[in-house]
Amino acid sequence: MSSENNSLPPKANTIDKLVTKPADIEKVIKGQKTATRRSGRYADIGEILVLKDKKFIVKNVYIQKLDEVTDEDAKQEGYHNVEEYKQSILSLHPGMKWAPKMKVWVHEYEAAEND
């Protein structure tokens, strides 16, 4: 499910807003979180995310419907399964309903080699 940067729509926000919760930052640094889903696109493939002076490179950016999220996807997000991921998202957005057909942008990343 790869996309070329030139075919992607404009970013909705900047990469520094992709991972902001302290618990999520720690999960990324520890290698327990390797993807972030957002309602908009926050990064280009190849862009560098910096968290606590550590660099992570965005490897893939693509659209996924919420009902396509698997337990494996939830593990990339730092959760044990889809239900745990779903409950976390709903707790962050009071009043939000889980809309299975809602499309989200998946940003996959990995630790970058240090110079």
C-alpha positions as CSV (number, residue, x, y, z in Angstrom):
1,M,0.0,0.0,0.0
2,S,2.7,2.4,-0.9
3,S,2.2,5.9,-2.4
4,E,4.6,8.3,-4.1
5,N,5.0,11.7,-2.4
6,N,3.9,13.6,-5.5
7,S,0.5,11.8,-5.6
8,L,-0.3,12.6,-2.0
9,P,-2.6,15.6,-1.0
10,P,-1.2,18.5,1.0
11,K,-0.3,17.8,4.6
12,A,-2.9,18.6,7.2
13,N,-0.2,19.3,9.8
14,T,3.5,19.1,10.3
15,I,5.6,16.1,11.3
16,D,6.3,17.5,14.7
17,K,2.6,17.1,15.6
18,L,2.5,13.4,14.6
19,V,3.5,12.0,18.0
20,T,2.9,14.3,20.9
21,K,1.7,12.3,23.9
22,P,4.5,11.6,26.3
23,A,3.5,7.9,26.6
24,D,3.5,7.5,22.8
25,I,6.9,9.3,22.5
26,E,8.3,6.7,25.0
27,K,6.8,3.9,23.0
28,V,8.3,5.1,19.8
29,I,11.8,5.5,21.4
30,K,11.6,2.0,22.8
31,G,10.5,0.6,19.5
32,Q,7.0,-0.4,20.8
33,K,5.2,2.0,18.4
34,T,6.2,2.1,14.7
35,A,3.0,3.7,13.2
36,T,0.6,6.5,13.9
37,R,-2.8,6.9,12.4
38,R,-4.3,10.4,12.0
39,S,-7.3,11.9,10.3
40,G,-4.9,14.0,8.1
41,R,-1.5,13.5,6.6
42,Y,1.3,14.8,8.8
43,A,4.5,13.6,6.9
44,D,6.0,12.7,3.6
45,I,7.8,9.4,3.0
46,G,11.5,10.0,3.8
47,E,10.8,12.8,6.3
48,I,12.5,12.7,9.6
49,L,10.6,12.8,12.9
50,V,12.7,13.9,15.9
51,L,11.7,12.8,19.4
52,K,13.9,13.6,22.4
53,D,16.9,14.0,20.1
54,K,16.3,10.6,18.4
55,K,15.5,10.5,14.7
56,F,12.9,8.3,13.0
57,I,12.4,8.1,9.3
58,V,8.9,7.9,7.7
59,K,8.9,4.7,5.6
60,N,5.3,4.7,4.3
61,V,2.2,6.9,4.3
62,Y,-1.1,5.6,3.1
63,I,-4.9,5.6,3.7
64,Q,-6.7,2.9,5.7
65,K,-10.3,2.5,6.8
66,L,-10.8,1.9,10.5
67,D,-12.5,-1.4,9.8
68,E,-9.3,-2.5,8.0
69,V,-7.2,-2.1,11.1
70,T,-5.9,-5.5,12.3
71,D,-4.5,-6.6,15.6
72,E,-1.0,-6.4,13.9
73,D,-1.7,-2.8,13.0
74,A,-2.8,-2.1,16.6
75,K,0.5,-3.6,17.7
76,Q,2.4,-1.1,15.4
77,E,0.5,1.6,17.3
78,G,1.7,0.2,20.6
79,Y,-1.4,-1.7,21.7
80,H,-2.2,-5.4,22.2
81,N,-5.2,-5.6,19.8
82,V,-7.7,-3.5,17.8
83,E,-10.1,-3.2,20.7
84,E,-7.5,-1.7,23.0
85,Y,-6.5,0.7,20.3
86,K,-10.1,1.6,19.6
87,Q,-10.8,2.3,23.3
88,S,-7.7,4.5,23.6
89,I,-8.7,6.6,20.6
90,L,-12.3,7.0,21.9
91,S,-11.0,8.0,25.3
92,L,-8.9,10.7,23.7
93,H,-11.8,12.1,21.8
94,P,-14.9,12.3,24.1
95,G,-18.1,11.9,22.2
96,M,-16.4,10.5,19.1
97,K,-18.0,7.4,17.6
98,W,-15.9,4.7,16.0
99,A,-16.8,5.0,12.3
100,P,-15.6,1.8,10.6
101,K,-15.6,3.4,7.1
102,M,-13.7,6.5,8.3
103,K,-10.4,6.8,6.4
104,V,-7.2,7.6,8.3
105,W,-3.7,8.3,7.2
106,V,-1.2,5.7,8.4
107,H,2.4,7.0,9.0
108,E,4.9,4.1,9.4
109,Y,8.4,4.9,10.7
110,E,11.5,3.3,12.1
111,A,14.7,4.5,13.9
112,A,17.0,6.4,11.5
113,E,20.7,5.7,11.5
114,N,22.6,8.2,13.6
115,D,25.2,10.2,11.7
